[in-house]
Amino acid sequence: MQKFLLVIAVWSLSIIIPTFSFEAKAETYTISPNSDTFNPNFQSYSTYNHHTKHYYLLRSYLEQLEKTGGGTLTLEKGTYTVSNVLFVSSNITINLEDGAKIVNGIKTGTSKLDADKSLFQLIRPSLGKEEGVYGKYEGVYGKYEGEKNITIIGAGTATIDLNFDKEAIAIIAGHNQNIRIENINFLNMYSGHFIEIDATKDAVISNNHFMNSKASPTKIKEAINIDTPDKLTNGWSSAWSKFDKTPNSNMRIENNAFYDLDRAIGTHKYSGGKYHDHIVIRNNKIEKMRQDAIRVLNWSNTTIENNTLQKVEPGKYNSNRGIIASGAINPTFQNNIFKDMPRAIQFTAWKNSESGSEYDITYNKLSKENKEALSTNTIFNSVEDFIRINPIYKKYDYEQTEFIPIKTALPPAVPRIYSRYPKTLDFIAQKYQKNTFSFNVFLFNPQVLQLPLQSDGDFYQ
């Protein structure tokens, strides 16, 4: 009888506290550039050398943190040159102390190991080399069931430097949840991205600096690329994810600075019928972009507000914008300031060209409230003091354009593309000098002056 009662007591206890008895302890580690690997065996590898030692150093601790179920890895001040990709599992925080600098290494010092094109991928190390692990299929892992609760955070001058390595990416996120990237100085990009984020739910990217890039051939490489894993669009390159076209959901991009880049934030290919939902872009400063600063493409319920955007290059036909939107469903773009660019905002119907061209044209859907919010934006020193809405694919003339006037404190500048027509410009200026809005409408009347549309690689608008 006593034995029976003991069994019942143990069984009852396991019902009350089943989870605590199996939880792994979160570990905390602090390293410097001179630290040894957690697992000393790495230092005996034939590929361990001056070029790869920091890769093996960080890798060894991240693999250990996977085993313990998560924890914190702190990088002390100093330079860490990382030649190969580092995989990050759930429940991990990577702290970069003031003065810590991760540099993308382009050499490995051995023919046995090629340098990689990304620094961090948010998948556990034990699965990083597998194929089709995450994605939408029957089994354990659903569309957002990859790694969770990952933070990469810096202090002071903490830096991730891509070293102008062509097509390199600092952080790749896919099928993740609850991701935070904060207080990092991202530097020196060339035809890649600082952050590529696909199929991820609940992400915060805040208080970072994204600075300095070499121009890519198409000038459409975003600092933050919001994409879907889609074979048709070539929108993903990591084999561990299925190409299930899962969009992102609930993302906040706030209080960042973007400077001297192709583009700050955007999507340049869409998956038909898939919409990135509830993307919030707020309180950012964006300056000196080579292309449209923000590219909205198949985003639903998006809020873009209280940002300052300035110095967007005019482009071939003086038609670049602060924000270009296609496939925008219920967008709220309000209280933004645009300076020194041809156009503030334009909405156009769109279709992928080349890769992804199998998908149908994507259209914007703006409510009356959406259009009213547009009028709260302000533009200075521009070609146009209005927002264009072009609802018909490849129709951009005056009759097919809806104009939303916005606030401006200065008269629009005369487009440089028309300087070859001085007599016509004098006539327009005299005729419409008291009516800025009519002046601009007249500029885009096809019977007077035909404005060609920009054609940059696979980017036509």
N, C-alpha and C positions, 0 to 999 in steps of 0.2 A: 504494500500500500504506500509506503514511504517513497519507494522508487517511482511509482506512478505519479505521485504528487510532485516529485522533483522534475520529471519529464514535462508535466503540465506547466510548471513554473518557468522552466527554460523556454518552452514554446511561447508562453505569454510574453516573456521579455523580448523575444525576437520579433514579435509583432509590434511592440511599442517602439523599439529603436533599431529597426533593421538597417537603416542607411548608415548610421554612424559607425558601425563596426567594420565597414568596408571602405570608408573614405580614405583616400591617400592624403598624406600631409603635403601641403604646398610648401615648396622649398624656396629659399632666397639665396642667390649667388651674386657675388660682385667680382668682376674681372677687370684687368688692365691689359693693354697691348702686350705686356711682357708675361702674362700668366701662362701657365701650362694648361694643356687640355685636361678636361675632367677625366676622361679615359686616357691614361698614358699610352695605350696601344696606338693611338693615332700618330704619335710622334715617331713611331717606328715604321710608318708607311713609306713606301718608296716615293710617293708623291708629296710627302711632307717636306716643305722647304721654305725659304724666305718668302716666296710669293704666295704660298697657300697656308701658311701657319695660322693666320687669323681666321680663314675659312674653317679650318679644322678646330680652332679654339671655340668659336661660336657654335659650330655644329655639335661639338661634344656636349656642351651645356644644354642646348636645345633638345638633343636626344635624351639627356638625363631628365629634363623637365617633362618630356612626354611620359617617361616611365613613372614619374611621381604624380602624374595627373595634373600638372600645372605648377605655377610658381612665378617667381620674378628673377629676371636676369638684368643686372645693372652693369653698364659699361662706364668705367671711369674715364676721365679726361685722357685724350690721346687719339692717335689715328689707327684705325683698323682697316686694312686693305683686304677686301673680301673678293676672291676670284670666282667663287661658285655659289650657286643658289643655296639659301638656307630655308629649311622648311620649319614652320611654326605650328604647333598643335594648340588645342583648346586650353583656355584658362591660364594663358601666359601673358605677362607684362614684360616688355623690354624697355628699360629705362636708359636713356642716353643722358649722362650728366653734362653739365656745362663744360664745353670744351671737347666733348667726345665727337669724333668724326668717323663715319663709315664711308670709305671710298671704294667705288666699283673697280676692282682689279681686272685688268685686261690681259694679264699674263699669268701662267701657272708655273713656268719654269720647268715643265716636263711635257714630253710628247704623249704621255699616258693619260693626260687629263686636259681637256679643253676648257677654257674659261666660259662661263655661262653669261646669258644676257639679262638675267634678273638677279636681284639681291635677296628678296624675301618672297616666299610663296606661302600663303596661309593654308597649309595642309600639314598634317602630322608627318614627321620624318619617316615613319615606318610605311607610309603609303605614298610618299612623294614620287617614287619611281614606278608606281603601278598605273594601269590604264583604266579609265572609265569607272573610277571608284565612286565619285559623287555625281549626282544628277537624278532626274526623275525616272524612277523605275521601281518595280516591286521589290521590296527588301527593306533593309534598315535605313538606308540613306535616301531621303526625299530631296526636293529641290533646294531647300535651305538647311539641309541636315549635315553640312560639313563642319568645319571647326567653328567654335564659338568663344566669345569672351576673350578676345585678343586685343591688347593695347600696345601701341608703340608710341612712346611719349618722350619728349626731350625737355631740356632746361637750358636757358641762356643761348649759347651759340651752337647747340647740338646740331649736327649736320649729317645729311646723307647726300653724297656727291657722286653723280653718275659719270663724271670724268669725261663727258662728251663722247662716250662710247656709243656708236651708232646702233639704234634700235634697242638700247638697254632700258629696263624698267626697274624702278626701285622696289615697288610693292605690288604683288598680284594677289587679289582676293577673289575667290569664287565659291559659291554655295556656302557662304559664311553667315553668321549671325552675331550681332553685338560686337562691332569692330570700332575701335577708336584710334585715330591717328592725330596726334596733337603736338604742337610746339617744336616742330622740326624745320630746319632750313634745308629745303631740297634744292640742289644746285646742278647746273651744267648738263642739260639734256640734249640729245641729238636724235631726232626722228624716232623717239620712243614715247614713253609716258613716265611721269613720276609715280602715278598711281593708276593701275588698271583695276576696275572693280566691276565684277559681273555676278549676276545671280546671288546677290547678297541682300540680307534684310537687317535693318537697324544698324546703320553706320553713321559715325560722326567724324568729320574731318575738319578740325578747327585750329585756329591760331598758328597756322604754318606759314612759311614763306616758300613760294615756288618761283625760282629765279634763274634766268639765263638759259637760253637754248640756242643752238645753231638751227638755222632754218631747214626744215625738212623739204624734200622735193615738192610736196603738195601744199605745204604750209598749213596743214590741218591737224597736226599732232598735238593733242591736248595734254596739259599738265595732269588733269584728272580725267580719265577716259571712262565713261559710263557705258557699258556694253552688255551684250548677251553672248553666251557661248553658242555659236552658230557656225556650222561648217559652210553654209551658203555664203555668208558674209566675210568669212575668214576672221571672225570676231573672237577667236580664242586660240591659244597656242599651247596650253598645258594639257598634256595627255591624261592627267588624273581626273579630269572632269569629262562627263558626258556632254555631248553637244545638244543639250535639251532646250536651248533658247530661253531659259529662265531669265526674266528681267529683274532689276533691282527694286527694292521696296523700302521706303522710309529711310531716307538719307538726308543728313544735314551737313552742308558745307558752309561754315560760318567763320567770320573774323579772320580770314586768310588774306595774304597779299600775293599777287601774281605780277611778275614783271619780266618783260623782254622775252616773250614766248610766241610760238605760233598761235596758240589758243589757250585760254585758261581752263575751261570746262566744257565737256560736250560728248556727243555721240555722232559718229559719222557714217554709220550703217545701221539700219533697223531690221528687226525680224518681224515679218508680217503679222499683224494682230497682237503683238506683244508690246506692252507699255511699261516703262519704268515709272513707278507710282510714288507719289508724295516725295519728290525731290525738293528740298528747300535750300536755296542759295541766298544767303543773307549777310549783310554787313561786311562784304569783302571789298578789297581795293584791287582793281585790275588796271594795269597800265602797260602800254607799249606792246600791243599784240600785232602780229603780221596778218591775221585773218579775223573774221568775226569772233569776238571775244568769248561768247557763250553760244554753243550750238545745241538747241533743244530738238531732239528727233525721237518721236514716239515716247513722249513723257506725258503722263496724266496727273492731274491735280498738283501741278507744280507751282511753287511760290518762289519768285525771284524779287527780292525787295531790299531796299536800303543799301544798295551797292553803289560804289563809284567806279565808273569805267571811263578811261581816257586814253587818248593817243592810239587809236586803231589805224593802221596804215590804210590809205584810201583804196588800194587795190587797182587792178588794171583799168577798170572803168569807173573808178571813184564811187564804188557801190558797197564797200564793206560796212558791216553793222556792229553795234554793240551786242545785240542778241538777234539771232536768226532762229526761227521756230517753224517746224513742220511736224505734223502728227501730234500737235499739242492739244490735249483734251482738258478743258476747264483750267486754263493757265491764269495765274494771278501774278502779273508783272507790275509792280507799283513802287513809287517813291525811290526810283533809281536816278542817279545823275550821270549823264553822258557828256563827255568833253572831247573836243578835237577828233571828230570822226565824221564820215559822210552821213551816216544814218544811225538812228538810235536802235530801232526795232523793226523787223519785218517778219511777217507770217507768209509762208508760201506752201502750196501743195508740193509734194516731193516724191521722187522715185529713185531707188538705188540704181546706180549705173554699174556695169560690169558685175563684180561679185555681189550677190544678193538681188540682182535685177529680176529674179523670178517673182518677187513680191509685188503686189499691186501698189498703186499710188497711195500715199498716205496723206490725209487731209487734217487740217485744224478744225477744232470745234470750240468757238468762243461764245459765251453767253453775253447778254447785255451787261451784266455785272463785270465780266472780264474786260469788256471794252471800256467801261467807265474807269476801271482801275488803271488802264493804260494811260489815261490823260493825266495821272498824277506824276508821271515821269518828267524830268527836266533835261534839256540838252543845251549845250553851249558850243559856239564856234563850229557849226555843222553845215552841211549842204542842205539838209532838210529839217524842218521843225515840225514834223509829223511822223506818225507811224504808218507803215504800209501793211495792208492786209490783202493778199492776192489769193482768192479762193480757188481759182482755176489753174490747173497744171500748165506751166509754161506760158501763162498769160500775165504780162506785167505792164501793159499799157494803161493809159489813164482811165479808159472806160471799164477796165477789169480790176481796178484797184479801189479799195476803200481806204480813205485817209482819216486817221485819228489825230487831231492836233494835240500837241503837248506843249508844256511851258518852256520858254526860252528867255534868257536875259539879253541875248545878243542877236543881231540879224544873221541869217545864215551866210556862210562864205560862198562865193561863186565857184562852182565846180571847176577844177583845173582842166578836166577833159574838154570843156567848152571854150578854152582860151583861144582856140583856132578860129572862133567865130566872133570877133570883137564887135562887129556891127550889130549882129543879132543880140549879143549880150547887152549892148547899150540900149537897144530898143526895149528889151525885156525889163531892164532895170528902171528905165524912165516910166514905162507903162505900169509897173507893179511895185514901185518903190514904197508906196504907202500900205501895201497889203502883202505881207510876207507869205502868207499861206497861198494866195493866188499866184504869187511869183513862182513858188515851187511847183504848184500844179501845172503852170504853164510850161515850166522846164521839161515836164515829162509828158506833155502832149505830143504824141508821135507825129502829128502834122507839122510840128515846129522843129523839134530836135529828138531824134531817136536815140535812146540810151541803150547801147548793147549791154548784155548781161555777162557777168564774169564767168570765165571758163578756166578752171584750175584743176587739171588732172581729172579725177572722177567727181569733182565738186562743181556743179553747175547751178547757178541761181540767177 
